[in-house]
Amino acid sequence: MDLAALGLSKHTEALLRKAHLETAEDILLLSGPELAAQARLPTPKAAALLRHIFTRVYPTSSVPRTAQDLFTCRAARLSTGDAVLDSVLGGGLTPGITEVFGKSGVGKTQLGLQLCVMAAGPTALGGLDGGAIYISTEQPFPVSRFHNIAAARFPTISPIDILDRTHIVHIRDHETQQHILTCYLGATVARLNARVVVVDSIAANFRGGDVDLSSSTTTGANTALADRAGMLYEVGRALKHVADTHGCVIVCLNQVVDVFAKEWPARQQLPQPDQPGNFEHQNNQTAPTLGLAWANMVTTRVRMSRVDRYPAAAGSLNQQGKPMDAETASLYVSRTLQVGFAPHLPASSCRYSVTSRGVVGLA
């Protein structure tokens, strides 16, 4: 920080510049006696100057607080609006980075829309009465589906109230995503009083064409991977700072990649989809994208999976050869939500379905 931004008198600023002290960092690296000698200031004035510059560079909010202060100032949990899902998530989502990953069609976007609805909903009905930010990097925002979930979740209020508090950002390239998440998101969250930020999805632009990981040499490929790891760290650090500073829940929806084992296990030895454990290598051998660099930045990881036990389309024939209606067909689809890791939650899971209300847990 330059001296001009520290609110010093012209005389004091001139003395500091004459001593070749051009920034706040230059001054804060000195002790009181060293500053007094180098800038030719009285020792009491040098000590007072150090305190003044410290408070300008590190405001009161940056001063370490007690554990009791942090405990009493905890932000409210963001409920999913469903008792079964909340029980698995320990009452709801807490500020931090929550990654929700799974294959296409499992309901990740549905859950993201539902969380935005709950963040913008009134506190009397289980919401947080705040704003929501939905960052879309793939498909256009499904506004009709969002309207339907809002109307189903809060039938006593107008869905327009929910829509007015939900702000949509479309990002189609990696550079814009990096810039918005690291530079502008914090100020936007504060201005809109956003209680949740949903990124759908965090990996789309990294897996597109903007980040080139191909190279004809091993050295070039390793350099590209190291660069991507640095970008992911920068994004993760910025998102954690926003979550901690503003008490905001950050939900990053993520895609999956196939994991190929050297020896494929026997079919009867494969774990069941709803079995707790090392889920990165269960259920058709899939794992979340972006690797270890991103995994180290995640606070809570949640997996959503789907297994079609039978053709799930309406009109399909059942075991008796008769056509099934849509409701009966849906019973042949098994969906599971599973907590992988979190600092405050045990490994647990529940089955769920996708309805007009969004994602609904099944007891």
Secondary structure, 3 states (H helix, E strand, C coil): CEHHHCCCCHHHHHHHHHCCCCEHHHHHCCCHHHHHHHHCCCHHHHHHHHHHHHHHHCCHHHCCCCHHHHHHCCCCCECCCCHHHHHHCCCCECCEEEEEECCCCCCHHHHHHHHHHHHHCCHHHCCCCCEEEEEECCCCCCHHHHHHHHHHHCCCCCHHHHHHCEEEEECCCHHHHHHHHHHHHHHHHHHHCEEEEEEECCCCCCCCCCCCCCCCCHHHHHHHHHHHHHHHHHHHHHHHHHHHHHCCEEEEEECEEECCCCCCCCHHHCCCCCCCCCHHHCCCCEEECCHHHHHCCCCEEEEEEEEECCCCCCCCECCCCCECCHHHHHCCEEEEEEEEECCCCCCCEEEEEEECCEEEEEC
